Amino acid sequence: MEILKSFLFALLVGFSIATIAVAQKDQSGFISVDCGLPAGSDYTDIRTGISYISDEGHVSDGVSHTISPIYQSNSLEKPFFTVTSFPSGTKNCYTLAPAEGSLGKYLIRASFFYGDYDGSGQLPSFDIYLGEDYWDTIIISNASIPYWTEVIHTPSTDSITVCLVKRDTTTPFISALELRPLKITLYPTLSRSLKLVVRENYGSLTNQLIRYKDDAYDRIWVPSENSGTLSTTQDVVENSYKVPSAVMSTAMTPLYFQLTPGNISDKYYIYMHFAEVEELLGTQTREFNIYINDNLFYGPLSPAYLSTTTVYTLTPGSGYERYDIVINSTVTSTLPPLINALEIYREI
């Protein structure tokens, strides 16, 4: 089946400045667990404003540790200072009980910072499961770099289990486990679970990660190195995906992306976020088409000025050894195409 047929699309546009008021940036429904924090402890991270609790009551086993002092620094987020490790047993599980239970949809993020917490210098690798479903393999290749993995999950029960599973002689560990409620209509999928492959912020002027409080859903937006940067100092109106203005106020113009699946049967969902960040003058126009593997996916599109438009797949693409995503100007456009942000997820 051609990708044009298998990748049905939807279009979502931010219509008015009033939509910003809907983006309540409180922590209602957040579950933020700092693994290894002493039982009964809690705190608010001064860098993010997120309130964390210990993993007491969320896991029945595990050993608490603090990372080596040589890896502790003021630039390191506080949840990475402690870990819970699991030297005993092959599989150890956390249980999360979100307020909306099986009626909700959630972003779940597991984070890992080794920091030689055990003094062995032996970099671990292990698997992580969402219930009985394989989620990811965590391979720590540098003791001083944080790692994280995310899923968007619609549970079938009121509680969610996240399990760490041994795969060799090294010991699984975890630094933080976070759950964020999402609007149920976001990220529509034929699957209950989507693993994040990439979430990029194009044209970033700061080269910094963007998350809560800028992002009401606490998604982590990674700056992408690129040329052809465009930007505005004005706020960009959110649509229901609530991609923050800090992300949408910058864009890039060279527009070619390539995705190589780990397995040809992998099924991918793509979300592209657009906003015009330049006030066009006179006869200037910006109009473009989006192609996937040389097939027209969507277009023509002219992004609205300072207002977010999201184009996304409704059914997954699969069966290709490589996905080439190209955004080309139409023949009548006087300006090159742009893109502000991109998300790609894989079914698990």
C-alpha positions as MATLAB code, in Angstrom:
seq = 'MEILKSFLFALLVGFSIATIAVAQKDQSGFISVDCGLPAGSDYTDIRTGISYISDEGHVSDGVSHTISPIYQSNSLEKPFFTVTSFPSGTKNCYTLAPAEGSLGKYLIRASFFYGDYDGSGQLPSFDIYLGEDYWDTIIISNASIPYWTEVIHTPSTDSITVCLVKRDTTTPFISALELRPLKITLYPTLSRSLKLVVRENYGSLTNQLIRYKDDAYDRIWVPSENSGTLSTTQDVVENSYKVPSAVMSTAMTPLYFQLTPGNISDKYYIYMHFAEVEELLGTQTREFNIYINDNLFYGPLSPAYLSTTTVYTLTPGSGYERYDIVINSTVTSTLPPLINALEIYREI';
ca = [
       0.000    0.000    0.000;
       1.352    3.404   -0.914;
       2.162    5.651    2.021;
      -0.302    8.248    0.786;
      -3.074    5.711    1.317;
      -1.840    4.302    4.614;
      -1.042    7.708    6.142;
      -4.413    9.414    6.475;
      -4.038   12.929    7.862;
      -5.826   15.431   10.039;
      -5.414   19.190   10.341;
      -5.771   21.217   13.522;
      -5.471   24.990   13.640;
      -5.253   27.457   16.533;
      -7.972   29.991   15.878;
      -7.804   32.767   18.438;
      -5.814   34.172   21.282;
      -8.529   32.957   23.671;
      -7.214   29.398   23.327;
      -4.170   30.336   25.389;
      -6.355   30.816   28.445;
      -7.357   27.139   28.258;
      -3.768   25.994   28.808;
      -3.815   25.734   32.577;
      -0.229   25.133   33.603;
      -0.872   23.681   37.029;
       0.159   20.191   38.092;
      -3.312   18.712   38.478;
      -3.081   14.989   37.827;
       0.735   14.972   37.723;
       2.489   12.034   39.378;
       6.168   12.918   39.887;
       8.246   10.269   41.632;
      11.872   10.899   42.591;
      13.179    7.364   42.909;
      15.540    6.857   45.847;
      14.261    9.864   47.763;
      13.875    8.997   51.474;
      10.446    7.651   52.405;
       7.984   10.381   53.323;
      10.068   13.126   51.662;
       8.903   15.583   49.050;
      10.140   18.818   47.490;
       9.588   21.259   44.643;
      12.373   21.421   42.068;
      13.400   25.081   41.847;
      14.429   24.662   38.201;
      11.167   23.254   36.868;
       8.666   24.077   39.621;
       7.571   20.429   39.622;
       6.705   18.856   43.000;
       8.229   15.420   43.605;
       7.508   12.652   46.104;
       9.470    9.540   47.077;
       8.769    6.167   45.499;
       7.463    4.790   48.797;
       4.181    3.025   48.100;
       4.828    2.807   44.356;
       7.326   -0.078   44.467;
       7.757   -2.934   46.947;
      11.467   -3.590   46.519;
      14.640   -1.760   45.598;
      17.629   -0.095   47.228;
      18.015    3.684   47.495;
      21.284    5.337   46.528;
      22.767    8.777   45.985;
      24.943    9.354   42.936;
      28.677    9.848   43.376;
      29.651   13.378   44.529;
      31.808   13.868   41.425;
      28.635   13.795   39.308;
      26.637   16.155   41.520;
      26.447   19.717   40.208;
      24.214   22.772   40.312;
      23.329   22.207   36.658;
      21.916   18.739   37.334;
      18.169   18.494   37.965;
      17.431   17.388   41.522;
      15.591   14.133   40.618;
      18.873   12.802   39.197;
      20.702   12.980   42.545;
      19.104    9.758   43.820;
      18.226    6.401   42.274;
      16.494    3.185   43.232;
      18.315    0.054   42.080;
      17.070   -3.526   41.873;
      19.871   -6.011   42.515;
      17.368   -8.733   43.471;
      14.899  -10.407   41.177;
      14.635  -10.387   37.399;
      11.614   -8.083   37.160;
      10.646   -5.257   39.508;
       7.601   -3.064   38.947;
       6.277    0.359   39.903;
       2.540    0.968   40.159;
       0.960    4.297   39.255;
      -2.693    5.078   39.944;
      -3.733    8.200   38.010;
      -6.869   10.012   39.132;
      -8.739    9.409   35.868;
      -7.766    5.726   35.779;
      -8.737    3.878   32.609;
     -10.740    6.885   31.387;
      -7.611    8.934   30.745;
      -4.655    9.160   28.391;
      -1.198    9.760   29.822;
       2.354   10.673   29.000;
       4.655    8.444   31.057;
       8.381    9.185   31.293;
      11.124    7.133   32.934;
      14.461    8.877   33.522;
      17.892    7.485   34.323;
      21.143    9.086   35.495;
      23.762    6.536   36.509;
      26.335    8.843   38.126;
      28.269    5.784   39.385;
      25.766    5.488   42.252;
      27.135    2.045   43.196;
      30.829    2.884   42.831;
      31.352    0.012   40.410;
      31.793    2.068   37.255;
      29.926   -0.705   35.435;
      27.511    0.917   32.984;
      24.225   -1.027   33.086;
      21.734   -2.070   30.446;
      18.229   -3.399   31.050;
      14.732   -3.485   29.610;
      11.694   -1.481   30.610;
       8.150   -2.774   30.192;
       4.753   -1.095   30.297;
       2.719   -3.814   31.960;
       3.401   -6.927   29.895;
       4.431   -4.949   26.801;
       8.067   -4.299   25.923;
       8.704   -0.550   25.992;
      12.428    0.064   25.506;
      15.962   -1.095   26.207;
      17.992    1.277   28.362;
      21.706    1.214   27.532;
      23.751    3.562   29.705;
      26.879    4.469   27.730;
      27.960    7.526   29.742;
      27.702    7.904   33.526;
      27.282   11.691   33.310;
      24.438   11.925   30.783;
      20.724   11.724   31.684;
      18.600    9.316   29.637;
      14.848    9.217   29.369;
      12.187    7.317   27.470;
       8.515    8.210   27.016;
       5.234    6.638   26.043;
       1.740    7.966   25.483;
      -0.572    5.373   26.979;
      -4.312    4.751   27.259;
      -4.661    2.106   29.995;
      -7.303   -0.604   30.115;
      -7.252   -0.653   33.935;
      -7.183    2.010   36.636;
      -3.546    1.337   37.547;
      -0.428    1.301   35.382;
       2.654   -0.834   35.985;
       6.147    0.083   34.793;
       8.677   -2.727   35.143;
      12.470   -2.872   34.996;
      13.795   -6.200   33.729;
      17.333   -7.576   33.905;
      18.896   -8.523   30.574;
      22.477   -9.300   31.707;
      24.559   -9.283   34.893;
      24.206   -5.516   35.449;
      21.621   -4.016   37.820;
      18.544   -2.086   36.647;
      17.953    1.305   38.281;
      15.744    4.361   37.820;
      16.040    8.033   38.771;
      12.527    9.352   38.182;
       9.126    8.175   37.007;
       6.602   10.766   35.858;
       3.003   10.631   34.618;
       1.159   13.538   32.970;
      -2.539   13.494   32.019;
      -3.296   14.376   28.408;
      -6.498   15.435   26.770;
      -8.119   12.187   25.620;
      -8.573   13.447   22.040;
      -4.872   14.167   21.548;
      -2.523   11.804   19.742;
      -5.255    9.582   18.264;
      -3.978    6.086   17.561;
      -5.126    2.583   16.734;
      -2.856    1.351   19.533;
      -3.049    1.829   23.307;
       0.608    2.840   23.534;
       2.962    5.034   21.511;
       6.682    5.248   22.224;
       8.325    8.589   21.571;
      10.927    8.401   18.799;
      11.685   12.097   18.412;
      10.306   15.420   19.628;
      12.248   18.328   18.150;
      12.102   22.098   18.433;
      13.389   23.747   15.258;
      15.204   27.051   15.084;
      15.881   27.208   18.827;
      17.760   30.355   19.797;
      18.805   29.084   23.236;
      19.779   25.451   22.542;
      17.938   24.529   25.767;
      15.351   21.857   26.496;
      11.817   23.223   26.850;
       9.326   21.538   29.212;
       6.947   22.512   32.068;
       6.014   25.291   32.832;
       6.246   26.366   29.213;
       4.596   23.099   28.211;
       1.378   22.416   30.130;
       1.762   18.679   29.439;
       5.450   18.654   30.459;
       6.634   17.279   27.135;
      10.381   17.699   26.688;
      11.241   19.539   23.460;
      14.804   18.965   22.250;
      16.505   21.745   20.267;
      17.628   20.692   16.814;
      20.770   21.987   15.160;
      19.800   23.584   11.878;
      20.329   26.498    9.539;
      17.787   28.834    8.010;
      16.346   29.872   11.367;
      13.283   32.122   11.578;
      11.839   33.564   14.790;
       9.459   36.038   16.384;
       9.366   37.750   19.763;
       5.555   37.616   19.817;
       3.422   34.853   21.338;
       2.124   32.142   19.037;
      -1.457   30.975   19.635;
      -1.784   27.376   20.812;
      -4.229   24.840   19.420;
      -5.441   21.855   21.456;
      -1.977   20.232   21.274;
      -0.715   23.148   23.367;
       2.742   23.209   21.832;
       4.197   26.130   23.806;
       4.914   29.490   22.241;
       8.555   29.062   23.286;
       8.703   26.231   20.737;
       6.395   27.631   18.074;
       8.035   31.080   17.982;
      11.033   29.638   16.100;
      11.223   27.673   12.869;
      13.640   26.408   10.261;
      13.499   26.358    6.474;
      15.650   23.441    5.127;
      13.018   20.740    5.236;
      14.089   17.144    4.717;
      13.754   14.440    7.354;
      14.713   10.781    7.225;
      13.525    7.987    9.508;
      14.994    4.469    9.357;
      12.831    1.929   11.228;
      14.453   -0.590   13.524;
      12.051   -3.125   12.053;
      10.227   -2.902    8.733;
       6.961   -3.808   10.483;
       7.205   -0.880   12.930;
       4.210    1.461   12.766;
       4.807    5.198   13.038;
       2.651    8.233   13.758;
       3.878   11.691   12.732;
       2.826   15.083   14.144;
       4.064   18.269   12.465;
       3.464   21.694   14.011;
       3.522   24.863   11.903;
       3.120   28.607   12.491;
       4.118   31.563   10.367;
       6.564   33.650   12.396;
       7.194   36.406    9.829;
       4.642   39.054    8.926;
       4.419   38.687    5.167;
       4.460   41.846    3.102;
       2.777   42.756   -0.152;
       2.878   39.864   -2.598;
       4.907   37.552   -0.320;
       3.440   34.078    0.076;
       4.537   30.950    1.894;
       2.812   27.809    0.639;
       4.080   24.243    0.568;
       3.283   20.572    0.175;
       4.368   17.714    2.436;
       5.571   14.481    0.825;
       6.351   11.124    2.399;
       8.381    8.761    0.203;
       7.577   10.937   -2.849;
       3.827   10.712   -2.253;
       1.794   13.809   -1.422;
       0.814   13.558    2.226;
      -0.721   16.992    2.768;
      -0.948   20.321    1.004;
      -0.905   22.947   -0.069;
      -0.528   24.536    3.366;
      -0.047   28.203    4.194;
       0.610   28.471    7.955;
      -1.387   31.147    9.728;
       0.545   34.075   11.189;
       1.306   33.514   14.891;
      -1.198   30.639   15.105;
      -0.406   26.931   15.385;
      -1.453   24.398   12.768;
      -0.870   20.692   13.444;
      -0.854   18.106   10.669;
      -0.780   14.494   11.808;
      -1.376   10.908   10.741;
      -4.561    9.100   11.723;
      -3.372    5.659   10.658;
       0.237    4.496   10.962;
       2.753    4.062    8.209;
       4.599    0.752    8.048;
       6.320   -1.630    5.644;
       9.096    0.726    4.517;
      12.843    0.389    5.005;
      13.099    4.179    5.153;
      10.792    7.156    5.429;
      11.753   10.339    3.593;
       9.717   13.372    4.636;
      10.128   16.341    2.298;
       8.425   19.732    2.461;
       8.543   21.649   -0.842;
       7.315   25.086   -1.808;
       4.526   25.294   -4.368;
       5.292   26.978   -7.690;
       3.377   30.101   -6.621;
       5.129   30.508   -3.255;
       7.663   33.318   -2.987;
       9.120   32.097    0.329;
      10.631   28.765    1.368;
       8.642   26.311    3.512;
       9.076   26.202    7.274;
       8.422   23.903   10.200;
       8.446   24.739   13.914;
       8.295   21.347   15.624;
       8.051   17.635   14.876;
       6.991   14.580   16.869;
       7.268   10.947   15.757;
       5.923    7.986   17.753;
       6.007    4.219   17.250;
       3.378    1.730   18.317;
       4.457   -0.648   21.072;
];
